[in-house]
Amino acid sequence: MGALDGIRVLDLSRVLGGPYCTQMLADHGAEIIKVEPPQGDETRGWGPPFNAGLSAYFSGANRNKRSIAIDIGKPEGQAIILRLLETADVLVHNFKAGTLEKWGLGYDAVLKDRFPRLILAHVTGFGADGPLGGFPGYDAVVQAMTGLMSINGTPGAGPTRLGTPVVDISTGLIACNAVLAAIIERFRSGLGQAIEVPLYDCALSVMHPQTANALMSGKVPVATGNGHPNIVPYDMYETRTGKLYLAVGNNGQFAKLCELLALPDVPADPRFADNAARLAHRAEITAILSARLAELDAQVLEPRLLKAGVPAGVVRNVNEALAHPHTAHRGMVVTAGSYQGTGIPARFSRTPGVVRLAPPRFAQHSRALLQEAGYSDDQIDTLTRSGIVLEEQPD
């Protein structure tokens, strides 16, 4: 049994923010019913690569779920949603503001009174109100609008999109935390509540330390390449055999670094006496370290520095990281049939998360889920013939 065994989630969300949230809940035992529109979650087609008919993009955010396809725009489809909500603890969706209300499924007008214990999490672009309220949000666009692009990349390159959809993923993480907090609060009050989780708000909240710096100093944060805006040395360096990243956060680590690099006089130099001094003389210390590191082997240095307490790592590509012995030791590549994905990072001593189910085929569980909800086979046949429920993806 997982930590969330017994929690049932109706997941109406698509693409990444909502599905990432519900996959984390699923990994720890929650039952996730993924409700897809007749055309399916669009990320099913976001490939190649594909495996067994599933795109890698869809597979990465939809394991441990069962899938049903319903046309919620029709009254009969809305009735199915209401039936499924009778046994649900959580409803997650990322429709535009007002969509559930248009379908007669609004939280305040319908769901709050009918299902008083229900927790509704709305992953949205900008929230329901404000100057941008109600507009759709997309990861890269929100990266641009919130300043994330402006602090990424090298100083001369201009604003650069972060290579991973960090806004969607951080929104999924925050939504998951919010759902868990609401579940805990429900033990006290006995009541559910509605939660709004906008991409815009989440992007601003995770932009640390740049937002903290800007609010305190009034200065505009800029891209610093691989260097940290507040800490030196905290940067990527070329060695004789490849790139190495150093993240030296205090004077003790700096002294140990210089000792291992055979630079014993550097820590005593007033220009490098503490982080503030090193920050003021970034160019000078960077030149000294770069010259020395260019003579050395990154693969040899990494374990030596780590054992000495100096944060350092060889810069690897994704495939190298996935194949690293520590990745295997930590169980961070998992399989379920033909599915391969990253492992579950939070380790529970008694109730560990488990990858139980491969990502579902489109509408794979439509009939079974309706049967569990009390529909007869004749009723299910009628719903499928009318196109309200689908059991396979249309051509």
TATA-V32966 format. One record per backbone hydrogen bond with DSSP energy under -1.0 kcal/mol. CO is the residue of the C=O (numbers start at 1). NH is the residue of the N-H. Records with the same first field share a line. If there is no record, write none. Layout:
CO->NH  NH
This chain:
2->5
4->7
7->31
8->89  90
9->33
10->92
11->35
16->20
17->21
18->22
19->23
20->24
21->25
22->26
23->27
25->30
26->29
27->354
28->4
31->9
32->66
33->11
34->68
36->70
37->40
41->44
42->45
43->46
45->47
49->56
51->54
54->51
55->59
56->60
58->61
66->34
67->365
68->36
69->390
70->72
71->74
74->78
75->79
76->80
77->81
78->82
79->83
80->84
81->85
84->87
85->88
89->119
90->10
91->121
92->12
93->123
96->99
98->102
99->103
100->105
101->104
106->110  111
107->112
110->114
111->115
115->118
116->192
119->91
120->195
121->93
122->197
124->199
125->200
127->134
130->133
132->135
138->142
139->143
140->144
141->145
142->146
143->149
149->152  160
153->225
154->157
164->166
165->169
166->170
167->171
168->172
169->173
170->174
171->175
172->176
173->177
174->178
175->179
176->180
177->181
178->182
179->183
180->184
181->185
182->186
185->188  189
186->190
193->120
195->122
197->124
198->202
199->203
200->204
201->205
202->206
206->208
207->211
209->213
210->214
211->215
212->216
213->217
214->218
224->227
233->248
234->228
235->246
237->244
242->239
243->315
244->237
245->313
246->235
250->254
251->255
252->256
253->257
254->258
255->259
256->260
257->261
258->263
259->262
263->266
266->269
269->272
270->273
274->278
275->279
276->280
277->281
279->282
281->285
282->286
283->287
284->288
285->289
286->290
287->291
288->292
289->293
290->294
292->295
293->296
296->240
297->301
298->302
300->304
301->305
302->306
303->307
304->308
305->310
306->309
311->247
313->245
317->321
318->322
319->323
321->324
324->328
325->329
326->330
327->332
328->331
332->343
334->341
336->339
339->336
341->334
354->356
357->64
361->364
363->366
365->369
366->370
367->371
368->372
369->373
370->375
371->374
376->380
377->381
378->382
379->383
380->384
381->385
382->386
383->388  389
388->71
